[in-house]
Amino acid sequence: MAKDTRNNTRQKKATAAKTAVREPMQRKEPRLRRLFTVFVLAMIIVIAAALVYTYVPGSIGSMPFSTFKSNFDSAQRIAVLATYNNATEFNSESICFTDIIEIMSRRRDPSTIDFFATNSTECTYSPNGLGHAINPMITTPQACIKDANSEPGLFFNYSLTNKTVIASNHMYIYGNDQYFSKCPLAADFS
């Protein structure tokens, strides 16, 4: 029996030693796992940011208005795209984009102005520009955005924050009711 007791004591000590070695490792493992996960997520964010920065055309936000305006005025065709969620937003944006289209129509053939009105489900556009009888067509928002991106353009977006972002061939206009009713950009196009 003394031998059994010694064996049991040895087994208990060995088990205790193994447990003592395993427990700190087990406690550290979730921390290491979390640290590794955070590191991987940080790397993904850095790589994504680098890709976006690399592939954004014309270093958005860093172009002077004169560069955009020169490219816009010299283009054979231009795009005006209004993005909205409801009729109120569209009506607000339309105050400004109709002023700008009217000004541009005095200097260029209106049939070279492609107009797109898009919401989350569909896009209405005139395939032959605005210069003659308008035969509106309906397609997907993605198709309109792709077409509008293929030429210099103005992109109107309803927003609570008023700002303008300028790239070499595109100008993104974000505004609310007050901003679009004043339409300060119209003077820049006259």
N, C-alpha and C positions, 0 to 999 in steps of 0.2 A: 503494500500500500504506500509506503514511503516513496517507492520508485514512481508510482502513479502520480503522487502528489507533486513530486519534483518535475515530472513530465508536464503535468497540467500547469505548473508554475512557469516552466520554460515556454510552453505554448502561449500562455497568457502574456508573458513578457515579450515574446516574439510578435504576437498579434498587436500588443500595445505599441511596440516599436514601429511596426509597419503602419499602423493607424496614425501614429505621431508624424511619420514621414509623409503619409498621404494627405492628411488633413491640411497642412499648410499649402501643399501643392494644389489641393482642390479649392481652397479659399483664394489662391492667387490666380487660378485658371480663369474664372469668370472676369476678373479685373483685366487680365491680359487679353481675353477675348473682346471685351468692350473697348479696350485701348486699340486693339488691332482694327475693330470695326470702325471706330472713329477715324483712325488713320486712313483706312481705305475710302471712306466717304469723303474725307478731306481731299484726297488725291483725285477722286472722281470729279469733285466740284472744281478743283484747279484745272484739270484737263478740259472739262466742259467750258469753263470760262475762257480758256486759251483758244479753244476751237471757235467759240462764238466771236471772240475778238478778231480772230484771223479771217473768218469768213463773212463778217458783216461788211457789205460793200461801202466803200468810200469813207471808212472810219466815221460812222454816224456821230453826229454832234460836233465834229471838229472842222467841218467845212464852213467857210464863210458864205454868206448868202449870195454874194456876187458870183461865186463859182457855180452854185446851183442855178442861179438865174440865167447865167450865160449858157449852161448846158440845156436848160429848160427852153429858153427862147430860140436856140439854134436847132432844136430837134424837129424832125419832120412830123412826128406825131407825139402828142402828150396825153397823159392820163390824169383824170380827176376821179378819185375814189372816195365815196362817203360811206363810212361804217356806222351803223346805228343799231340800237336794240328795240326801239319803239318809235311810233310816229312823232312823239314830242321831240326826241333827239334828232330825228331826220329833219323836222321843220326848223329846229334851231340851227343845224348845220347848213341847211339850204339857204338861209339868209346870207351867209358868207360865200359859199361856193358859187351861188348864182351871180353875185357881184363880181367875183374874180373871173368866172367864165365870160361874163358880158364884156369885161375889160379886155380879156385875151382875144375875144372874137373880133374886136376892132382892129387888131394887129395881125391876125392870122386867119386862115380859112377855117371856119368852125368845124368842117368835116374832118379836120386833123385833130380834133379834141375828142378823146374817148372818155365817156362818162360811165361810171359804175356806181350803183347804189346797192350796198350789200348789208345783210343782217346775218344772224347765225344760221339760217336755213337756206336762203337763196340770194341770188344776185340778179338785178335787173340792169341791162346795159343796151346800148345802141350799137350794133355791129358796124355801122357806117359813119360813126362820129355824130356830131350835133348839127352839121351844116345844112341838112335838108330834112325831108319828112322822116320823122323818127319812127322806126319800127322796133319797139323794144323787144328784147329777147330775155329769157330767164335761164340761168345756169347755176352752178354751185358757187359758193363764195370762194372756194379754192381756185376755181378756173378764172374768176375775175381778178383775184389777187395776183395770180400768175401773169395774166395779160397786163395788168397795170404795172407790175414790176418790170416788164420787158421794155418800158419806155420811161423817160423822165416824167415824174408825176407829183401831184399833190394828194396827200392822204388825210382826209378829215376824220377825226375820231372824237366822239362826245366824251368828255371827262370832267370831273369835278376840279381837276387841276389844269390850269392853263399853261401850256408850254409848246414850244416848237423845236423839233429836232431836224437838223439839216444834214443831208448826205450829198454826195456829188450829183446824184440824179433824182433824189427824192426828198420831199419835205413832208414831215409828219406833223400835223397840226392837231393839238389836243386842246379842247376848250369847252366851256359851259355856255349857258344861254347868254350871259352878259358878254362874254368874249365874242361869240359868233354874231351877236346883234351889232356890235361895234365893228367887227371885221377889220382890225388894223392892218392886216396883210394886203388888203385890196389896194392901198396906196403904194405898196411895194411893186405891184404889177402894172400900175398905170403908167 
